[in-house]
Amino acid sequence: TVWTAKELRTGRRTAVKIVQIDGDLDEIKQEISIMRNSQSDFIVKVYSSYVSLDKAHIWISMEVCEAGSVNDLMFVTDQLLTL
């Protein structure tokens, strides 16, 4: 699930993605850390992340992508992602 939110501290509009933790939490945290430290224009900027108290979900605050997800774009353009 993805929501849009306003960061109270900065006033910045963000996307908040809520992900169920099905696997290794440390692996997920490592991936988020890599994304947070990335300077690429092709990788969504991650601002912060929070693990729920019951450790069942992780909330990720990130850059808003106005065009939607990659899946949305592939559906609308009827094209597959190719390398």
N, C-alpha and C positions, 0 to 999 in steps of 0.2 A: 504494500500500500504506500502511495506517495501523496503527501499533502504539501500545500504551500503555506509558509509561515513568515512572520516578520520577527527578526531577531531584535529583542528589546534593547540590548546594549548598543547595537550599531544602527538599527532601523533598516538593515538590509533584508531584502526579500529572499527567502531560501526555500529549497525543496527539502522536506523531511521524509525520508524513506524509512519505513518500519519493516524490518526483516526478521522473520522467525529464525532462531538459531537452531539449526538441525545438526551441525557438525562441530568441528573443533573451534571454540571461541578464540583461541590464540591465533589460529590461521586467519580468521575473519579480521581480527584486530591488526594483523600484519598487513593484510591487503588494504585496509583503510589507511594505515600509516603510509603505505607506498603512494596511494592516491592523494593523500593530504600533502605530501612532500613533492609531488610531481609539478613541474612547471610547463607541461605540454598544453597547447591549445586544444588538443584532441582528447584530453582526459578531463572529466568533470572534476571541478575543484570541490574537495571535501573540507568543510569548516570545522566540524566537531562530530563526536559520536558518543552515545550513552547506552549502557547496558541496563535493561530493566531490572528491578529489584529481584524478580524471580528468575533472572538469567534466561528467560525464554525468548526475548526479543532484543534487537539492537536498533536504536534510532540513529540515523545518519543525517546530519544537516549538511546540505550541499548546494552547489550552484544550481539555479533554476535553468532548465533547458526548455525554452519556449516551444520548440518544435516537437517535444515529447521524447519518448524513449526510442532506441534504435528499432525495436520491434514495431512501434507505431509508424516510424518512417518507412520501414520495409513494406508494411501493409499498404500504406497510402500510395507509395510509388510502385507497388507490385514488383519489387526487385529484391533479390537476395543479397546479403552481404558477402562480398568476395574479396580475397586478398590478392 
